[in-house]
Amino acid sequence: MISELKNLLSNSHTPNDSLCFSCIVLMNDGSIFKGVTVKNNIFRDGIYAEQIAIASAVTKGYKYGDFEKIYMMVGSNNISDLKYLDRNIITEFFEPEKSIILYTIDSETRVLKVGNLYNNIY
């Protein structure tokens, strides 16, 4: 999973900064959906990697309860950069006992439960 997340990072579009993310969502049936950070050139708007991956699954008909696990990687070696992930979209579709596996580009790893996402990210 780490190598696939690293490969996805190269597809991120962040023209004015280097903070990018990749995401892989695993469904209960084994299907996977991927996403990367997409920012525009004027700093106003951006799309989170997890928003893209989750929205892709929803587009295919998946709903709350169908999501098994989410893997996220930040394109830096600072695990605290993962504070920027979109907690709202994750908690909207993942049950509280599901896992979030967080990685840095250097493969530092943290594992959280979705239900603890608002309590701490580090």
Biotite code that builds the C-alpha atoms (Angstrom):
import biotite.structure as struc

atoms = struc.array([
    struc.Atom([0.000, 0.000, 0.000], chain_id="A", res_id=1, res_name="MET", atom_name="CA", element="C"),
    struc.Atom([2.860, 2.396, 0.802], chain_id="A", res_id=2, res_name="ILE", atom_name="CA", element="C"),
    struc.Atom([4.384, 2.167, -2.672], chain_id="A", res_id=3, res_name="SER", atom_name="CA", element="C"),
    struc.Atom([1.001, 2.696, -4.320], chain_id="A", res_id=4, res_name="GLU", atom_name="CA", element="C"),
    struc.Atom([0.335, 5.755, -2.159], chain_id="A", res_id=5, res_name="LEU", atom_name="CA", element="C"),
    struc.Atom([3.784, 7.143, -3.041], chain_id="A", res_id=6, res_name="LYS", atom_name="CA", element="C"),
    struc.Atom([3.107, 6.614, -6.751], chain_id="A", res_id=7, res_name="ASN", atom_name="CA", element="C"),
    struc.Atom([-0.235, 8.396, -6.440], chain_id="A", res_id=8, res_name="LEU", atom_name="CA", element="C"),
    struc.Atom([1.436, 11.449, -4.888], chain_id="A", res_id=9, res_name="LEU", atom_name="CA", element="C"),
    struc.Atom([3.076, 12.211, -8.230], chain_id="A", res_id=10, res_name="SER", atom_name="CA", element="C"),
    struc.Atom([-0.417, 12.751, -9.690], chain_id="A", res_id=11, res_name="ASN", atom_name="CA", element="C"),
    struc.Atom([-1.241, 15.505, -7.186], chain_id="A", res_id=12, res_name="SER", atom_name="CA", element="C"),
    struc.Atom([-1.725, 18.994, -8.554], chain_id="A", res_id=13, res_name="HIS", atom_name="CA", element="C"),
    struc.Atom([-0.373, 21.582, -6.127], chain_id="A", res_id=14, res_name="THR", atom_name="CA", element="C"),
    struc.Atom([1.079, 24.389, -8.243], chain_id="A", res_id=15, res_name="PRO", atom_name="CA", element="C"),
    struc.Atom([1.970, 26.807, -5.431], chain_id="A", res_id=16, res_name="ASN", atom_name="CA", element="C"),
    struc.Atom([3.020, 24.618, -2.537], chain_id="A", res_id=17, res_name="ASP", atom_name="CA", element="C"),
    struc.Atom([4.417, 21.191, -1.887], chain_id="A", res_id=18, res_name="SER", atom_name="CA", element="C"),
    struc.Atom([1.781, 19.967, 0.582], chain_id="A", res_id=19, res_name="LEU", atom_name="CA", element="C"),
    struc.Atom([0.031, 17.109, -1.188], chain_id="A", res_id=20, res_name="CYS", atom_name="CA", element="C"),
    struc.Atom([-1.770, 13.947, -0.163], chain_id="A", res_id=21, res_name="PHE", atom_name="CA", element="C"),
    struc.Atom([-2.762, 10.620, -1.637], chain_id="A", res_id=22, res_name="SER", atom_name="CA", element="C"),
    struc.Atom([-5.577, 8.358, -0.501], chain_id="A", res_id=23, res_name="CYS", atom_name="CA", element="C"),
    struc.Atom([-6.782, 4.827, -1.082], chain_id="A", res_id=24, res_name="ILE", atom_name="CA", element="C"),
    struc.Atom([-10.171, 3.740, 0.206], chain_id="A", res_id=25, res_name="VAL", atom_name="CA", element="C"),
    struc.Atom([-10.796, 0.020, 0.647], chain_id="A", res_id=26, res_name="LEU", atom_name="CA", element="C"),
    struc.Atom([-14.378, -1.182, 0.483], chain_id="A", res_id=27, res_name="MET", atom_name="CA", element="C"),
    struc.Atom([-15.876, -4.171, 2.317], chain_id="A", res_id=28, res_name="ASN", atom_name="CA", element="C"),
    struc.Atom([-16.116, -6.072, -0.989], chain_id="A", res_id=29, res_name="ASP", atom_name="CA", element="C"),
    struc.Atom([-12.401, -5.515, -1.779], chain_id="A", res_id=30, res_name="GLY", atom_name="CA", element="C"),
    struc.Atom([-12.873, -2.709, -4.300], chain_id="A", res_id=31, res_name="SER", atom_name="CA", element="C"),
    struc.Atom([-10.539, 0.264, -4.023], chain_id="A", res_id=32, res_name="ILE", atom_name="CA", element="C"),
    struc.Atom([-10.856, 3.924, -4.918], chain_id="A", res_id=33, res_name="PHE", atom_name="CA", element="C"),
    struc.Atom([-8.016, 6.421, -5.140], chain_id="A", res_id=34, res_name="LYS", atom_name="CA", element="C"),
    struc.Atom([-7.605, 10.152, -4.800], chain_id="A", res_id=35, res_name="GLY", atom_name="CA", element="C"),
    struc.Atom([-4.954, 12.877, -4.744], chain_id="A", res_id=36, res_name="VAL", atom_name="CA", element="C"),
    struc.Atom([-4.839, 16.525, -3.741], chain_id="A", res_id=37, res_name="THR", atom_name="CA", element="C"),
    struc.Atom([-5.935, 18.928, -6.466], chain_id="A", res_id=38, res_name="VAL", atom_name="CA", element="C"),
    struc.Atom([-5.380, 22.634, -5.810], chain_id="A", res_id=39, res_name="LYS", atom_name="CA", element="C"),
    struc.Atom([-5.803, 25.533, -8.176], chain_id="A", res_id=40, res_name="ASN", atom_name="CA", element="C"),
    struc.Atom([-3.291, 28.196, -9.046], chain_id="A", res_id=41, res_name="ASN", atom_name="CA", element="C"),
    struc.Atom([-4.932, 31.050, -7.123], chain_id="A", res_id=42, res_name="ILE", atom_name="CA", element="C"),
    struc.Atom([-4.873, 29.448, -3.642], chain_id="A", res_id=43, res_name="PHE", atom_name="CA", element="C"),
    struc.Atom([-8.634, 29.664, -3.259], chain_id="A", res_id=44, res_name="ARG", atom_name="CA", element="C"),
    struc.Atom([-9.928, 26.195, -3.706], chain_id="A", res_id=45, res_name="ASP", atom_name="CA", element="C"),
    struc.Atom([-8.661, 22.701, -3.459], chain_id="A", res_id=46, res_name="GLY", atom_name="CA", element="C"),
    struc.Atom([-9.987, 19.187, -3.401], chain_id="A", res_id=47, res_name="ILE", atom_name="CA", element="C"),
    struc.Atom([-8.773, 16.772, -0.764], chain_id="A", res_id=48, res_name="TYR", atom_name="CA", element="C"),
    struc.Atom([-7.484, 13.362, -1.780], chain_id="A", res_id=49, res_name="ALA", atom_name="CA", element="C"),
    struc.Atom([-9.961, 11.640, 0.554], chain_id="A", res_id=50, res_name="GLU", atom_name="CA", element="C"),
    struc.Atom([-12.851, 13.631, -0.920], chain_id="A", res_id=51, res_name="GLN", atom_name="CA", element="C"),
    struc.Atom([-11.994, 12.338, -4.388], chain_id="A", res_id=52, res_name="ILE", atom_name="CA", element="C"),
    struc.Atom([-11.597, 8.710, -3.295], chain_id="A", res_id=53, res_name="ALA", atom_name="CA", element="C"),
    struc.Atom([-14.786, 8.666, -1.218], chain_id="A", res_id=54, res_name="ILE", atom_name="CA", element="C"),
    struc.Atom([-16.790, 10.524, -3.877], chain_id="A", res_id=55, res_name="ALA", atom_name="CA", element="C"),
    struc.Atom([-15.623, 7.999, -6.482], chain_id="A", res_id=56, res_name="SER", atom_name="CA", element="C"),
    struc.Atom([-16.962, 5.177, -4.316], chain_id="A", res_id=57, res_name="ALA", atom_name="CA", element="C"),
    struc.Atom([-20.263, 6.990, -3.751], chain_id="A", res_id=58, res_name="VAL", atom_name="CA", element="C"),
    struc.Atom([-20.559, 7.539, -7.513], chain_id="A", res_id=59, res_name="THR", atom_name="CA", element="C"),
    struc.Atom([-20.414, 3.749, -7.914], chain_id="A", res_id=60, res_name="LYS", atom_name="CA", element="C"),
    struc.Atom([-23.254, 3.295, -5.417], chain_id="A", res_id=61, res_name="GLY", atom_name="CA", element="C"),
    struc.Atom([-21.393, 2.642, -2.156], chain_id="A", res_id=62, res_name="TYR", atom_name="CA", element="C"),
    struc.Atom([-22.910, 3.983, 1.062], chain_id="A", res_id=63, res_name="LYS", atom_name="CA", element="C"),
    struc.Atom([-22.171, 4.317, 4.764], chain_id="A", res_id=64, res_name="TYR", atom_name="CA", element="C"),
    struc.Atom([-21.316, 0.858, 6.065], chain_id="A", res_id=65, res_name="GLY", atom_name="CA", element="C"),
    struc.Atom([-19.661, -0.225, 2.795], chain_id="A", res_id=66, res_name="ASP", atom_name="CA", element="C"),
    struc.Atom([-16.319, 1.427, 3.620], chain_id="A", res_id=67, res_name="PHE", atom_name="CA", element="C"),
    struc.Atom([-13.690, -0.798, 5.268], chain_id="A", res_id=68, res_name="GLU", atom_name="CA", element="C"),
    struc.Atom([-10.462, 1.195, 5.622], chain_id="A", res_id=69, res_name="LYS", atom_name="CA", element="C"),
    struc.Atom([-8.789, 4.385, 4.477], chain_id="A", res_id=70, res_name="ILE", atom_name="CA", element="C"),
    struc.Atom([-5.079, 4.808, 3.757], chain_id="A", res_id=71, res_name="TYR", atom_name="CA", element="C"),
    struc.Atom([-3.607, 8.323, 3.588], chain_id="A", res_id=72, res_name="MET", atom_name="CA", element="C"),
    struc.Atom([-0.112, 9.582, 2.766], chain_id="A", res_id=73, res_name="MET", atom_name="CA", element="C"),
    struc.Atom([1.258, 13.089, 3.087], chain_id="A", res_id=74, res_name="VAL", atom_name="CA", element="C"),
    struc.Atom([3.994, 14.112, 0.669], chain_id="A", res_id=75, res_name="GLY", atom_name="CA", element="C"),
    struc.Atom([6.280, 15.235, 3.502], chain_id="A", res_id=76, res_name="SER", atom_name="CA", element="C"),
    struc.Atom([8.122, 13.613, 6.371], chain_id="A", res_id=77, res_name="ASN", atom_name="CA", element="C"),
    struc.Atom([5.994, 15.482, 8.929], chain_id="A", res_id=78, res_name="ASN", atom_name="CA", element="C"),
    struc.Atom([3.178, 13.329, 10.336], chain_id="A", res_id=79, res_name="ILE", atom_name="CA", element="C"),
    struc.Atom([1.546, 16.460, 11.783], chain_id="A", res_id=80, res_name="SER", atom_name="CA", element="C"),
    struc.Atom([0.768, 17.638, 8.222], chain_id="A", res_id=81, res_name="ASP", atom_name="CA", element="C"),
    struc.Atom([-1.986, 15.013, 8.294], chain_id="A", res_id=82, res_name="LEU", atom_name="CA", element="C"),
    struc.Atom([-3.977, 17.392, 10.484], chain_id="A", res_id=83, res_name="LYS", atom_name="CA", element="C"),
    struc.Atom([-5.248, 18.817, 7.203], chain_id="A", res_id=84, res_name="TYR", atom_name="CA", element="C"),
    struc.Atom([-7.294, 15.767, 6.247], chain_id="A", res_id=85, res_name="LEU", atom_name="CA", element="C"),
    struc.Atom([-11.043, 16.200, 5.888], chain_id="A", res_id=86, res_name="ASP", atom_name="CA", element="C"),
    struc.Atom([-12.469, 14.634, 9.034], chain_id="A", res_id=87, res_name="ARG", atom_name="CA", element="C"),
    struc.Atom([-16.044, 15.475, 8.041], chain_id="A", res_id=88, res_name="ASN", atom_name="CA", element="C"),
    struc.Atom([-16.134, 13.433, 4.835], chain_id="A", res_id=89, res_name="ILE", atom_name="CA", element="C"),
    struc.Atom([-14.424, 10.488, 6.526], chain_id="A", res_id=90, res_name="ILE", atom_name="CA", element="C"),
    struc.Atom([-16.854, 10.375, 9.458], chain_id="A", res_id=91, res_name="THR", atom_name="CA", element="C"),
    struc.Atom([-19.786, 10.768, 7.061], chain_id="A", res_id=92, res_name="GLU", atom_name="CA", element="C"),
    struc.Atom([-19.029, 7.448, 5.345], chain_id="A", res_id=93, res_name="PHE", atom_name="CA", element="C"),
    struc.Atom([-16.886, 5.349, 7.709], chain_id="A", res_id=94, res_name="PHE", atom_name="CA", element="C"),
    struc.Atom([-18.208, 3.646, 10.827], chain_id="A", res_id=95, res_name="GLU", atom_name="CA", element="C"),
    struc.Atom([-16.458, 4.675, 14.081], chain_id="A", res_id=96, res_name="PRO", atom_name="CA", element="C"),
    struc.Atom([-14.593, 1.361, 14.513], chain_id="A", res_id=97, res_name="GLU", atom_name="CA", element="C"),
    struc.Atom([-13.007, 1.494, 11.035], chain_id="A", res_id=98, res_name="LYS", atom_name="CA", element="C"),
    struc.Atom([-9.297, 2.254, 10.691], chain_id="A", res_id=99, res_name="SER", atom_name="CA", element="C"),
    struc.Atom([-7.432, 5.158, 9.167], chain_id="A", res_id=100, res_name="ILE", atom_name="CA", element="C"),
    struc.Atom([-3.833, 4.311, 8.349], chain_id="A", res_id=101, res_name="ILE", atom_name="CA", element="C"),
    struc.Atom([-1.706, 7.434, 8.010], chain_id="A", res_id=102, res_name="LEU", atom_name="CA", element="C"),
    struc.Atom([1.770, 7.535, 6.440], chain_id="A", res_id=103, res_name="TYR", atom_name="CA", element="C"),
    struc.Atom([4.445, 10.108, 5.784], chain_id="A", res_id=104, res_name="THR", atom_name="CA", element="C"),
    struc.Atom([6.545, 9.969, 2.636], chain_id="A", res_id=105, res_name="ILE", atom_name="CA", element="C"),
    struc.Atom([9.238, 8.332, 4.810], chain_id="A", res_id=106, res_name="ASP", atom_name="CA", element="C"),
    struc.Atom([6.758, 5.609, 5.868], chain_id="A", res_id=107, res_name="SER", atom_name="CA", element="C"),
    struc.Atom([6.229, 6.793, 9.434], chain_id="A", res_id=108, res_name="GLU", atom_name="CA", element="C"),
    struc.Atom([2.879, 5.250, 10.330], chain_id="A", res_id=109, res_name="THR", atom_name="CA", element="C"),
    struc.Atom([-0.038, 6.087, 12.614], chain_id="A", res_id=110, res_name="ARG", atom_name="CA", element="C"),
    struc.Atom([-3.262, 4.129, 12.916], chain_id="A", res_id=111, res_name="VAL", atom_name="CA", element="C"),
    struc.Atom([-6.450, 5.713, 14.218], chain_id="A", res_id=112, res_name="LEU", atom_name="CA", element="C"),
    struc.Atom([-10.042, 4.665, 14.534], chain_id="A", res_id=113, res_name="LYS", atom_name="CA", element="C"),
    struc.Atom([-12.536, 6.880, 12.743], chain_id="A", res_id=114, res_name="VAL", atom_name="CA", element="C"),
    struc.Atom([-14.399, 7.345, 16.032], chain_id="A", res_id=115, res_name="GLY", atom_name="CA", element="C"),
    struc.Atom([-11.267, 8.928, 17.545], chain_id="A", res_id=116, res_name="ASN", atom_name="CA", element="C"),
    struc.Atom([-10.569, 11.189, 14.587], chain_id="A", res_id=117, res_name="LEU", atom_name="CA", element="C"),
    struc.Atom([-11.800, 14.346, 16.298], chain_id="A", res_id=118, res_name="TYR", atom_name="CA", element="C"),
    struc.Atom([-10.057, 13.550, 19.591], chain_id="A", res_id=119, res_name="ASN", atom_name="CA", element="C"),
    struc.Atom([-6.545, 13.354, 18.208], chain_id="A", res_id=120, res_name="ASN", atom_name="CA", element="C"),
    struc.Atom([-4.787, 12.982, 14.933], chain_id="A", res_id=121, res_name="ILE", atom_name="CA", element="C"),
    struc.Atom([-1.298, 12.498, 16.301], chain_id="A", res_id=122, res_name="TYR", atom_name="CA", element="C"),
])
